[in-house]
Amino acid sequence: MTHTWNFYAGPATLPAPALERAKAEIPDWEGTGMSVMETSHRSPEYDAVHQGAIGLLTELLDLDDDHQVLFLQGGASLQFAMLAMNFIPAGGSADYVNTGTWSQKALKEANIVASGRVAASSENDGFTRIPPVSGYDLDPNAAYVHITSNNTIKGTQFHSFPDTGTVPLVADMSSDFLWRPFDANRFHLIYAGAQKNIGPAGVTIVILRKSWLAHANGNLPTMLSYTTYSEKNSLYNTPPSFSIYMVRNVLQWVKDQGGLEAMERRNRAKGDRLYGVMAAHPKFYNCPVDADSRSYMNVVFRLPSEELEAKFVAEAKAAGMVGLKGHRSVGGCRASIYNAMPPEGVEVLAEFMEEFARNNG
Ligand SMILES: *Cc1c(COP(=O)(O)O)cnc(C)c1O
């Protein structure tokens, strides 16, 4: 079997031990003689998985008693609308920091069901940086302030989170959730589709400040109300049990690696290695993102021509590295190096980039 280094932006590479555990447990999980995906979501065996995943997240993020972990479906994309439906009151509005495609989609959905406004934007800079907090035009009456902590397509990332005072802070962390330690208790709501940094597609993690539910809109369809998930511990209907099981395996791996501090050390070393190659070959590789806004999850770069970019992607693929083409909306190249990408994979890519620059520069 050939080894593939998977740089896709999502669904993305998973930790080998999490996959190996699933492989071993599919024929006979916990002595049940069946797999977790065939088992009732009301069984005690499944409950241990469900509670295990919640417990690991609570522990890794040191969540306080007012913060609850929920499992939803519909991807991060459904959260764009659900957030606004639940928390923008009639006649009110929410503030959005516009840092690219995903922020724009979040804002668009807010404007379909309620009202959102742009409090800051880097659109005029081609989204090549995170707008400085000093320039935010915040509405003190906003229902919340929404940020996209990592911009998967543009390769930018918040390196510190804004202080929004008494206005609730909400983040889409789909592409950098758990990449490093952070104070999750500062947030009123965090959401993340699992398929980038913490598991397979099919489950969306929501971390919700329970006391905020007192302000939620009451008149919503059951499945679109956070209150339902909160009151029923995400078991009102059938949860995506296999995806949650895989998330549990990934979280256990994160803990075994040394938790979020270990993730951060690993991720910084990986990102610095790739940005270092670009700095060493400035005439060949260009990172369009401002130095202080660069993402440690999605490293974007341009080569001197589109022809060379196509050649780079093709030769990398032949050498066992897939998923290096930039998003179709921006072109160029992108290496997604989430938590599960081993340092060895990044080293293989870095050496390939150096050689490619020597051969084609
Ligand atoms: C991928 C992505 C989304 C969309 O996620 P889905 O689960 O496909 O709906 C939203 N926000 C960010 C930041 C993403 O990277």
The ligand as an SDF file (V2000), in Angstrom:
LIG
                    3D

 15 15  0  0  0  0  0  0  0  0999 V2000
  -16.1650   24.1150    5.6710 C   0  0  0  0  0  0  0  0  0  0  0  0
  -16.6260   25.3140    6.4090 C   0  0  0  0  0  0  0  0  0  0  0  0
  -17.9870   25.5990    6.5810 C   0  0  0  0  0  0  0  0  0  0  0  0
  -19.0650   24.7640    5.9470 C   0  0  0  0  0  0  0  0  0  0  0  0
  -19.2030   23.5710    6.6050 O   0  0  0  0  0  0  0  0  0  0  0  0
  -20.3260   22.5040    6.2250 P   0  0  0  0  0  0  0  0  0  0  0  0
  -20.2040   21.5320    7.3600 O   0  0  0  0  0  0  0  0  0  0  0  0
  -19.9420   21.9470    4.8910 O   0  0  0  0  0  0  0  0  0  0  0  0
  -21.6310   23.1840    6.1850 O   0  0  0  0  0  0  0  0  0  0  0  0
  -18.3280   26.6990    7.3300 C   0  0  0  0  0  0  0  0  0  0  0  0
  -17.4040   27.4860    7.8930 N   0  0  0  0  0  0  0  0  0  0  0  0
  -16.0830   27.2450    7.7560 C   0  0  0  0  0  0  0  0  0  0  0  0
  -15.0940   28.1540    8.4030 C   0  0  0  0  0  0  0  0  0  0  0  0
  -15.6620   26.1550    7.0070 C   0  0  0  0  0  0  0  0  0  0  0  0
  -14.3390   25.9100    6.8580 O   0  0  0  0  0  0  0  0  0  0  0  0
  1  2  1  0
  2  3  1  0
  2 14  2  0
  3  4  1  0
  3 10  2  0
  4  5  1  0
  5  6  1  0
  6  7  2  0
  6  8  1  0
  6  9  1  0
 10 11  1  0
 11 12  2  0
 12 13  1  0
 12 14  1  0
 14 15  1  0
M  END
$$$$
